[in-house]
Structures are given as C-alpha cells and as structure tokens.
Amino acid sequence: MGGQVIIIGGGASGMTAAVMAARGGAAVTVLEHMDRVGKKILSTGNGRCNFTNQDQKPEYYHCGQADFPWRVLEQFPMERTVEFFAELGILAKERNGCLYPNSDQASSVLDALRFELERLQIRVTTGCQVREIRPEGNGFSVRTDQGKLSAGAVVLAAGSKAAPSTGSDGSGYELARGLGHRIVTPLPALVQLRCAEKDYKQLAGVRTDAKIDLYVEMSRAESAADRTKRVPAQGSSVDGSAPDSWRLAASDRGELQLTDYGISGIPVFQVSRYASAALHSKKRVKAVIDFLPRQTQEETMAMLCRRAASMPERTCEQWMCGLLNKKLSLVLLKRAGLKPSECAGCVGESGWAALGRQLRAFETVITAANSFDQAQVCCGGVDTLEVDPATMMSRKGRGLYLAGEILDVDGICGGYNLQWAWSSGAVAGANAARYASAARYVNAASK
Ligand SMILES: Cc1cc2nc3c(=O)[nH]c(=O)nc-3n(C[C@H](O)[C@H](O)[C@H](O)COP(=O)(O)OP(=O)(O)OC[C@H]3O[C@@H](n4cnc5c(N)ncnc54)[C@H](O)[C@@H]3O)c2cc1C
C-alpha cells in the first residue's frame, strides 16, 4: 500500500502524473478548478491533437538550462508515449512526422486518459480551486476553496498563462512562488505577430509559402562582441532610424498567413518566442520575408528578366498574374515603386531589381506578439535550476514535484509541447508515488 499523492491541475501533464502515480501504488487525487479535466487537450492540433512527433531532438525544446528538457524526455521518450497511448487504445496516425490519434479527434486522447483515471480509481475533484500548498510534517497540506487536504507528495501541474479560457490562468505560478520558487517571466509563444505597416489591411486572408527570418536589434555591446553574426541594416528598413546591426534570431519556412494586423501561420509561431522575448526587453524586432523560398536569387532575377522580355505589353498588375496571390502582388508592386497600370515593357532595370528585393526580402516591423489569449504556450515559468530533472522534484521542498508547462520549458510547434507534458508528468508522477510511499512509512514509524 502506497502513500497519498495530490495532483494540482487535470491537464495533459497532471493526468499523466496521476496515472503513473497510481500505477506506482499511490492513492491519487486530482484537483482541477475547471468543470472538467483536459479542456486544453480538446483544442490541440485544431481539434485533432498532434500528441507527439517522430522527429525528436534536444534543440526542439527551449529552456533556461539547455539540457534540462532532454534529461527528462530521455526517461519517457516519444516511443514510450506512443506505447503508453497504444495501451490506452489510441492508434497513432502519422503526417510529416507529427502523430495524431487515428480518429483525428482530440477528444479520443482525453477520453482514453479519463478511462484510465477511472480504471485506476483516481479521485478527480473538478471545480476545485487550489489556493495554497504548505509543507506539513513529512508531507503537505493543500488549501482549496472546498477545504483542506493532506498528502505525502504533491505534483504541481497547473499549466501556464497561455489560452487561459482552458483553465491555465497563471495561478500555478503563484502557488510555486508561495513555495519559494522563482518564476522566469512568462511570455506568449507559438503566437501571431503584429506588424507596423498599413498594407496588412489589404493582405488579410492571403496564405503563401514563405521563409521568415526574424532579426533582433543588437545593443552596441552585443554588436561588438558578436561581429560574425552582424548583418547590415537594409536601406530604409524598419522606421527609418535603423540600428547599426541586427542579429538573426530565428528562421523558419512554411505556410505564412497574412492577417489584417500582421503575420501568422506555423513559421511565424516557430519564431514568435524570440520576438516576444526581444520586445519584452525593449529591443526592436523586424522580419524579412522571402516569398519565393524555392528559388535562388539568381533564378529569381533570371525569371524576372524572362517575364519582362516575354510579356512587355502587359501592365505590371497583369504581369504578376500567376506569380503570387493578387492581393500580395499589388502590395509588392507598390513597395517596389511600380504602378499596377504601368506598362511592364517600360519598367527599367532598377524597377525589376526593386521588385526582386520585395519578392525575396520583404521587410516588416514587428510591434508586438499577440496576447496570452491567442498563444498556444508560454516561454518562461518556474526556473528549472530549482528542479531535479532526474525526478522532477523541487529543490525547494522535498515531496513537491512539478510537471508540464508551468516550468520554463517550451517546445517548437509540432507535438513537442504535449510530449513535454507527457514526459515530465510521467517522471513526476512515478517519483511522487515513491516519495509518498516512503513518507508514509516514516509517518507510521514516528507514531
Ligand atoms: C490552441 C492550442 C493548440 C495546441 N496544439 C498543440 C498540439 O497540437 N500539440 C502540442 O504538442 N501542443 C499543443 N498545444 C500546447 C499544449 O496543449 C500544452 O503545452 C499542454 O496541454 C500543457 O499541458 P499542462 O498539463 O502543462 O497544462 P494545462 O493543459 O494547461 O493544464 C493545467 C491544468 O491546471 C488547471 N489549474 C490551473 N490552476 C489551477 C488551480 N489553482 N487549481 C486547480 N486547477 C488549476 C487548469 O484548469 C488546467 O486544466 C496547444 C495549445 C493550444 C492553446
């Protein structure tokens, strides 16, 4: 017979921790303040739940301590996750390395977890707000809006501040702070970026293949220290008062979505954490977008010359037909200083060169990341220096474990954040059960 384990938060990491703790012999209670568990899981992967990815590398996970996530993931890797869900009845389906349930329904993943909680007789209390966790004897007392509970071990899996309508309202950070943890400022990540230019109103709804390079302004000191990565500011870039140099912070390629306020889509999500962090530090940020990422510069210039020679009678607007989305073409022509009604045959070399620059290096000023409401995850969270990656036990209090997005760990888009939730939850739950069981014997012996 094991000890008592309380799990705070019935999300992906909390439910995995609960299953592992119960399988380890503990009597487990999950406390969840929403009216049901796993609300966030339902919105993952556009309702289909991209629950992991076959391509796993340490660099896909970001953290203040670079090796921390991988040390946890190695203990419960992707293969173990697939096995875990297969045992719960989930047949996995693969798309470009991303794994989804074959049902294409996120609700199947949640249901499979719920059935396992039931089978293991895990007590789930919903509508229960945890207000405080305190060390007490060899364990903890947990104060909620419904009363006080005690346990030998606690797993804090209360999520971040991202998508608060699903329950992760940031109250987990306050609980961690109350136990002496430091919180690395949480910022929205995997999120859309807002841009300064007015032409976005015209571009709303355009989707196109593109490569995005995100640049962050370098301070004089950084600039001097890192001359190798230095790139010159491009012409009239940004707001006309370009800093000396910019650092390439991140790049990605995929389907770019243009909205009436800026840029969205997976490549934007992938670079967004760097924009959030830089803007938070009051640094200027710009993106350089390549709308023809399949071509070399030489191929683009040759294509422009070829088209110029073969369709001289067309207007510039007609000349762009078939190259890119029409709305986007009009904005690129305008930025290149070409009139849509102008005859293509009359455009000089400098006009084509200007258009070439817009096609391959369209600059845009990033003014903000969208808010936590739109973010899929947060970067920042509980400082991982204060957590042992071998067990997920807090270094601030024995018997306290942390799991999931509450920690300063965020993955790239593609199933990596749920993988982090499953892995950290599994390690935390199994170790919490062991600890609670040992604490129980100590308590019994001291009576
Ligand atoms: C729209 C969207 C799509 C996404 N798609 C994917 C995807 O396809 N693949 C992927 O890998 N990741 C995806 N993610 C990210 C992924 O869902 C999260 O990283 C993951 O669910 C985090 O799990 P968690 O258990 O740490 O936190 P959460 O799932 O947020 O769970 C925390 C739980 O704690 C509860 N709670 C909080 N505070 C308290 C309190 N004080 N008392 C009691 N309960 C509390 C909350 O209500 C919540 O249920 C997506 C996220 C969003 C928003």
The ligand as an SDF file (V2000), in Angstrom:
LIG
                    3D

 53 58  0  0  0  0  0  0  0  0999 V2000
   -4.9790   26.1350  -29.2360 C   0  0  0  0  0  0  0  0  0  0  0  0
   -3.8520   25.2580  -28.7690 C   0  0  0  0  0  0  0  0  0  0  0  0
   -3.4020   24.2330  -29.6040 C   0  0  0  0  0  0  0  0  0  0  0  0
   -2.3280   23.4280  -29.1940 C   0  0  0  0  0  0  0  0  0  0  0  0
   -1.9550   22.3900  -30.0070 N   0  0  0  0  0  0  0  0  0  0  0  0
   -0.9420   21.5760  -29.6110 C   0  0  0  0  0  0  0  0  0  0  0  0
   -0.5940   20.4360  -30.3860 C   0  0  0  0  0  0  0  0  0  0  0  0
   -1.2630   20.0800  -31.3780 O   0  0  0  0  0  0  0  0  0  0  0  0
    0.4780   19.7020  -29.9830 N   0  0  0  0  0  0  0  0  0  0  0  0
    1.2130   20.0200  -28.8700 C   0  0  0  0  0  0  0  0  0  0  0  0
    2.1800   19.3240  -28.5520 O   0  0  0  0  0  0  0  0  0  0  0  0
    0.8620   21.0650  -28.0740 N   0  0  0  0  0  0  0  0  0  0  0  0
   -0.2030   21.8340  -28.4180 C   0  0  0  0  0  0  0  0  0  0  0  0
   -0.5780   22.8790  -27.6060 N   0  0  0  0  0  0  0  0  0  0  0  0
    0.1530   23.0730  -26.3280 C   0  0  0  0  0  0  0  0  0  0  0  0
   -0.2800   22.0210  -25.3010 C   0  0  0  0  0  0  0  0  0  0  0  0
   -1.6800   21.8910  -25.3270 O   0  0  0  0  0  0  0  0  0  0  0  0
    0.1690   22.4040  -23.8710 C   0  0  0  0  0  0  0  0  0  0  0  0
    1.5540   22.6410  -23.8640 O   0  0  0  0  0  0  0  0  0  0  0  0
   -0.1360   21.3140  -22.8690 C   0  0  0  0  0  0  0  0  0  0  0  0
   -1.5250   20.9700  -22.9060 O   0  0  0  0  0  0  0  0  0  0  0  0
    0.2160   21.7670  -21.4500 C   0  0  0  0  0  0  0  0  0  0  0  0
   -0.2010   20.7980  -20.5370 O   0  0  0  0  0  0  0  0  0  0  0  0
   -0.1430   21.1110  -18.9610 P   0  0  0  0  0  0  0  0  0  0  0  0
   -0.7380   19.9160  -18.2980 O   0  0  0  0  0  0  0  0  0  0  0  0
    1.2110   21.5040  -18.5540 O   0  0  0  0  0  0  0  0  0  0  0  0
   -1.0630   22.3750  -18.7590 O   0  0  0  0  0  0  0  0  0  0  0  0
   -2.6430   22.5530  -18.9900 P   0  0  0  0  0  0  0  0  0  0  0  0
   -3.1140   21.6570  -20.0550 O   0  0  0  0  0  0  0  0  0  0  0  0
   -2.8710   23.9860  -19.1350 O   0  0  0  0  0  0  0  0  0  0  0  0
   -3.2680   22.0060  -17.6210 O   0  0  0  0  0  0  0  0  0  0  0  0
   -3.2180   22.7220  -16.4370 C   0  0  0  0  0  0  0  0  0  0  0  0
   -4.4820   22.4430  -15.6630 C   0  0  0  0  0  0  0  0  0  0  0  0
   -4.3890   23.0080  -14.3630 O   0  0  0  0  0  0  0  0  0  0  0  0
   -5.6150   23.6030  -14.0100 C   0  0  0  0  0  0  0  0  0  0  0  0
   -5.3390   24.6340  -12.9830 N   0  0  0  0  0  0  0  0  0  0  0  0
   -4.5960   25.7520  -13.1280 C   0  0  0  0  0  0  0  0  0  0  0  0
   -4.5210   26.4120  -11.9670 N   0  0  0  0  0  0  0  0  0  0  0  0
   -5.2250   25.7030  -11.0430 C   0  0  0  0  0  0  0  0  0  0  0  0
   -5.5050   25.8910   -9.6720 C   0  0  0  0  0  0  0  0  0  0  0  0
   -5.0450   26.9250   -8.9950 N   0  0  0  0  0  0  0  0  0  0  0  0
   -6.2920   24.9700   -9.0480 N   0  0  0  0  0  0  0  0  0  0  0  0
   -6.7610   23.8840   -9.7310 C   0  0  0  0  0  0  0  0  0  0  0  0
   -6.5230   23.6750  -11.0250 N   0  0  0  0  0  0  0  0  0  0  0  0
   -5.7480   24.5640  -11.6900 C   0  0  0  0  0  0  0  0  0  0  0  0
   -6.1140   24.1630  -15.3300 C   0  0  0  0  0  0  0  0  0  0  0  0
   -7.5030   24.3880  -15.3300 O   0  0  0  0  0  0  0  0  0  0  0  0
   -5.6870   23.1010  -16.3310 C   0  0  0  0  0  0  0  0  0  0  0  0
   -6.6920   22.1110  -16.5130 O   0  0  0  0  0  0  0  0  0  0  0  0
   -1.6660   23.6720  -27.9520 C   0  0  0  0  0  0  0  0  0  0  0  0
   -2.1300   24.6850  -27.1310 C   0  0  0  0  0  0  0  0  0  0  0  0
   -3.2190   25.4660  -27.5150 C   0  0  0  0  0  0  0  0  0  0  0  0
   -3.7290   26.5430  -26.6000 C   0  0  0  0  0  0  0  0  0  0  0  0
  1  2  1  0
  2  3  1  0
  2 52  2  0
  3  4  2  0
  4  5  1  0
  4 50  1  0
  5  6  2  0
  6  7  1  0
  6 13  1  0
  7  8  2  0
  7  9  1  0
  9 10  1  0
 10 11  2  0
 10 12  1  0
 12 13  2  0
 13 14  1  0
 14 15  1  0
 14 50  1  0
 15 16  1  0
 16 17  1  0
 16 18  1  0
 18 19  1  0
 18 20  1  0
 20 21  1  0
 20 22  1  0
 22 23  1  0
 23 24  1  0
 24 25  2  0
 24 26  1  0
 24 27  1  0
 27 28  1  0
 28 29  2  0
 28 30  1  0
 28 31  1  0
 31 32  1  0
 32 33  1  0
 33 34  1  0
 33 48  1  0
 34 35  1  0
 35 36  1  0
 35 46  1  0
 36 37  1  0
 36 45  1  0
 37 38  2  0
 38 39  1  0
 39 40  1  0
 39 45  2  0
 40 41  1  0
 40 42  2  0
 42 43  1  0
 43 44  2  0
 44 45  1  0
 46 47  1  0
 46 48  1  0
 48 49  1  0
 50 51  2  0
 51 52  1  0
 52 53  1  0
M  END
$$$$
